[in-house]
Amino acid sequence: MPQPGAREPVQSVARALAVLRAFSGDEAFVPLAELARRTGLHKPTVLRLARTLADEGFLVQRAADGAWRLGPGAGAIGARYQAQFDVNAIIEPLLMELSAATGESASFHVYEGDIRSCLVRCEGPRGIRRHVRPGELLPLERGSAGRVILAALGEHGALYDRIRREGYGITRGERSAGAASVSAAVQGAQRAVLGSVSISGPIDRLTQALLQACAPAVVRTAAQLSWKLGGVSVAALRSTWHP
């Protein structure tokens, strides 16, 4: 028996949410029978709920076979949820740890089209001050921070094959004659490319060997960011910066 003051769940709402949560796999469309299996509800019940959710824009039915996918209403709710988060609060602590571990400046880059920009930067004790300015527009095809994004996006070529194989990219004097960097791509849900994380410093100190020694720490940070930003969309990140 419910305790005094306790709220009883509204069964229809709980069932509708169960249908929405059933879209947890990699597939875009899910057949009615599979939705019923995942929710534990009878197919007629799932069908009624799905049609109601479709009327409100939360589901879309494919005409060819009657399978269902999430609709724009679900995406709008997700976007509003993501907008509540300060992604800097997620990214900055990890960049600080990376900078402390390597002694170099650490940055997180976002991209759109063929350009990138530094969204968050943590200056290291030995870094090049203002070498990369937050908000500055930079080409993807120059510098390791952009190269690893291109590799993650599937760019062709031996250079990008090597980056994908090794998990990181190194450049020395490519974008700026006096600087060197090592970077790794950051990917969110369903391997969507969110951006890249990198450390950079003066080329005379950051030798190829030292950059390779720092690469595992950069790759680990990229993996941590990929996990922590997994629920954040590319659009949500770009909303904090737009070229």
C-alpha positions as CSV (number, residue, x, y, z in Angstrom):
1,M,0.0,0.0,0.0
2,P,1.4,3.4,-0.9
3,Q,2.9,5.4,2.0
4,P,1.1,8.7,3.0
5,G,2.1,11.4,0.6
6,A,3.7,9.0,-1.8
7,R,3.0,9.5,-5.5
8,E,1.7,6.6,-7.5
9,P,3.2,6.4,-11.0
10,V,1.0,7.1,-14.0
11,Q,1.1,3.8,-15.8
12,S,0.5,5.2,-19.3
13,V,3.4,7.7,-18.9
14,A,5.7,5.0,-17.6
15,R,4.8,2.7,-20.5
16,A,5.4,5.5,-23.0
17,L,8.8,6.3,-21.5
18,A,9.6,2.5,-21.7
19,V,8.9,2.6,-25.4
20,L,11.2,5.6,-25.9
21,R,14.0,3.9,-23.8
22,A,13.7,0.8,-26.0
23,F,15.6,2.7,-28.7
24,S,19.0,1.9,-27.2
25,G,20.7,0.0,-29.9
26,D,22.7,1.1,-33.0
27,E,19.8,0.5,-35.4
28,A,17.7,3.5,-36.5
29,F,14.4,1.7,-37.0
30,V,13.0,-0.9,-34.6
31,P,10.1,-3.3,-35.6
32,L,7.0,-3.3,-33.4
33,A,7.7,-6.9,-32.3
34,E,11.2,-5.9,-31.1
35,L,9.8,-2.9,-29.2
36,A,7.3,-5.2,-27.5
37,R,10.1,-7.6,-26.6
38,R,12.3,-4.9,-25.2
39,T,9.5,-3.2,-23.1
40,G,7.8,-6.4,-22.0
41,L,4.5,-5.0,-23.3
42,H,1.9,-6.6,-25.6
43,K,2.2,-5.5,-29.2
44,P,-1.3,-3.8,-29.3
45,T,-0.3,-1.7,-26.3
46,V,3.0,-0.7,-27.9
47,L,1.3,0.1,-31.1
48,R,-1.2,2.5,-29.3
49,L,1.6,4.1,-27.4
50,A,3.8,4.5,-30.5
51,R,1.0,6.1,-32.5
52,T,0.3,8.6,-29.8
53,L,4.1,9.4,-29.5
54,A,4.2,9.8,-33.3
55,D,1.3,12.2,-33.1
56,E,3.4,14.4,-30.8
57,G,6.5,14.1,-32.9
58,F,8.4,11.7,-30.7
59,L,8.4,8.7,-33.0
60,V,8.3,8.2,-36.8
61,Q,7.0,5.1,-38.6
62,R,8.5,3.8,-41.8
63,A,5.9,3.2,-44.4
64,A,7.6,0.3,-46.0
65,D,7.5,-2.1,-43.1
66,G,5.9,-0.3,-40.2
67,A,9.1,-0.1,-38.1
68,W,9.7,2.9,-35.8
69,R,12.4,5.4,-35.1
70,L,12.8,8.3,-32.7
71,G,11.3,11.5,-34.0
72,P,12.3,15.2,-33.9
73,G,10.4,15.7,-30.6
74,A,12.8,13.3,-28.9
75,G,15.8,15.1,-30.4
76,A,14.5,18.5,-29.2
77,I,14.2,17.2,-25.6
78,G,17.7,15.8,-25.8
79,A,19.1,19.1,-27.1
80,R,17.5,21.0,-24.3
81,Y,19.0,18.5,-21.8
82,Q,22.4,18.9,-23.3
83,A,22.2,22.7,-23.3
84,Q,21.9,22.6,-19.5
85,F,25.5,21.4,-19.2
86,D,28.6,23.5,-19.2
87,V,30.9,21.4,-21.3
88,N,33.8,23.4,-20.1
89,A,33.3,22.0,-16.7
90,I,33.8,18.5,-18.2
91,I,36.7,19.3,-20.5
92,E,38.8,21.7,-18.4
93,P,39.6,19.4,-15.5
94,L,40.9,16.7,-17.9
95,L,43.0,19.3,-19.8
96,M,44.5,20.4,-16.5
97,E,45.4,16.9,-15.6
98,L,46.9,16.4,-19.1
99,S,48.9,19.6,-18.8
100,A,50.2,18.6,-15.4
101,A,51.2,15.2,-16.6
102,T,53.1,16.4,-19.7
103,G,54.2,19.9,-18.6
104,E,52.8,21.3,-21.8
105,S,49.7,23.3,-22.8
106,A,46.6,21.2,-23.5
107,S,43.7,22.2,-25.8
108,F,40.3,20.9,-26.9
109,H,39.3,21.7,-30.5
110,V,35.9,21.7,-32.1
111,Y,35.3,21.8,-35.9
112,E,32.8,22.6,-38.5
113,G,33.3,22.1,-42.2
114,D,37.0,22.5,-43.0
115,I,37.9,24.7,-40.0
116,R,38.6,24.2,-36.3
117,S,38.8,26.3,-33.3
118,C,40.2,26.0,-29.8
119,L,37.2,25.7,-27.4
120,V,39.1,25.2,-24.1
121,R,42.8,25.7,-23.4
122,C,44.9,25.1,-20.3
123,E,48.3,26.7,-20.4
124,G,51.2,24.6,-19.2
125,P,54.1,25.8,-17.1
126,R,56.4,25.6,-20.1
127,G,53.9,26.2,-23.0
128,I,53.9,28.9,-25.6
129,R,51.6,31.6,-24.3
130,R,48.8,32.5,-26.7
131,H,50.2,30.2,-29.3
132,V,46.6,29.0,-29.9
133,R,43.9,31.5,-28.9
134,P,40.5,30.3,-28.0
135,G,38.1,31.1,-30.8
136,E,40.8,31.5,-33.4
137,L,39.8,29.9,-36.7
138,L,42.3,27.4,-38.0
139,P,42.4,25.0,-41.0
140,L,41.8,21.3,-40.4
141,E,44.5,20.2,-42.8
142,R,47.3,22.0,-40.9
143,G,48.4,20.9,-37.4
144,S,47.8,17.6,-35.6
145,A,44.6,18.8,-33.9
146,G,42.9,19.1,-37.2
147,R,44.6,16.2,-38.9
148,V,43.3,13.7,-36.3
149,I,39.8,15.1,-36.8
150,L,40.1,14.5,-40.6
151,A,41.4,10.9,-39.9
152,A,38.4,10.2,-37.6
153,L,36.1,11.5,-40.3
154,G,37.6,9.0,-42.8
155,E,39.9,11.1,-44.8
156,H,41.9,9.1,-47.4
157,G,45.7,8.9,-47.6
158,A,48.7,7.2,-46.0
159,L,49.0,10.0,-43.3
160,Y,45.4,9.4,-42.2
161,D,45.8,5.7,-42.3
162,R,48.7,5.9,-39.9
163,I,46.8,8.2,-37.6
164,R,43.9,5.8,-37.4
165,R,46.3,2.9,-36.9
166,E,48.3,4.6,-34.1
167,G,45.4,6.5,-32.5
168,Y,47.2,9.9,-32.6
169,G,48.9,12.4,-34.9
170,I,52.1,14.4,-34.5
171,T,53.1,17.6,-36.4
172,R,56.2,19.7,-36.0
173,G,56.3,23.1,-37.6
174,E,53.3,22.4,-39.9
175,R,50.9,25.2,-38.9
176,S,53.3,27.3,-37.0
177,A,57.1,27.2,-37.6
178,G,57.9,27.4,-33.9
179,A,55.5,24.9,-32.5
180,A,54.9,21.1,-32.3
181,S,51.9,19.1,-31.1
182,V,50.4,15.6,-30.6
183,S,46.7,15.1,-30.8
184,A,44.0,12.5,-30.6
185,A,40.4,12.6,-31.8
186,V,37.4,12.7,-29.4
187,Q,34.3,10.7,-30.4
188,G,30.9,10.6,-28.8
189,A,27.9,8.3,-29.2
190,Q,27.9,6.1,-32.3
191,R,31.5,7.3,-32.9
192,A,30.4,10.8,-33.9
193,V,33.5,13.0,-34.2
194,L,33.3,15.7,-31.5
195,G,36.7,17.3,-31.9
196,S,40.3,16.6,-30.7
197,V,42.5,17.0,-27.7
198,S,46.2,18.0,-28.0
199,I,49.3,19.2,-26.2
200,S,51.6,21.7,-27.8
201,G,54.8,23.5,-27.1
202,P,58.0,24.9,-28.7
203,I,59.4,22.8,-31.5
204,D,63.0,23.0,-30.1
205,R,61.9,21.2,-26.9
206,L,59.1,18.9,-28.2
207,T,61.2,16.5,-30.2
208,Q,59.6,13.7,-32.2
209,A,60.6,11.2,-29.4
210,L,59.2,13.4,-26.7
211,L,55.9,13.8,-28.5
212,Q,55.6,10.1,-29.0
213,A,56.3,9.6,-25.3
214,C,53.5,12.0,-24.5
215,A,51.1,10.4,-27.0
216,P,49.7,7.8,-24.6
217,A,48.6,10.5,-22.1
218,V,46.9,12.4,-24.9
219,V,45.1,9.2,-26.1
220,R,44.0,8.4,-22.6
221,T,42.6,11.9,-22.2
222,A,40.8,11.7,-25.5
223,A,39.2,8.4,-24.4
224,Q,38.1,10.0,-21.1
225,L,36.6,12.9,-23.0
226,S,34.9,10.5,-25.4
227,W,33.2,8.8,-22.5
228,K,32.3,11.9,-20.5
229,L,31.0,13.7,-23.6
230,G,29.3,10.6,-25.0
231,G,25.8,12.1,-24.3
232,V,26.7,15.5,-25.9
233,S,26.0,16.0,-29.5
234,V,28.2,17.7,-32.1
235,A,25.6,20.4,-32.4
236,A,25.7,21.1,-28.6
237,L,29.5,21.5,-28.7
238,R,29.2,23.8,-31.7
239,S,26.6,25.9,-30.0
240,T,29.3,27.1,-27.6
241,W,31.4,28.1,-30.6
242,H,30.4,28.9,-34.1
243,P,32.5,30.2,-37.0
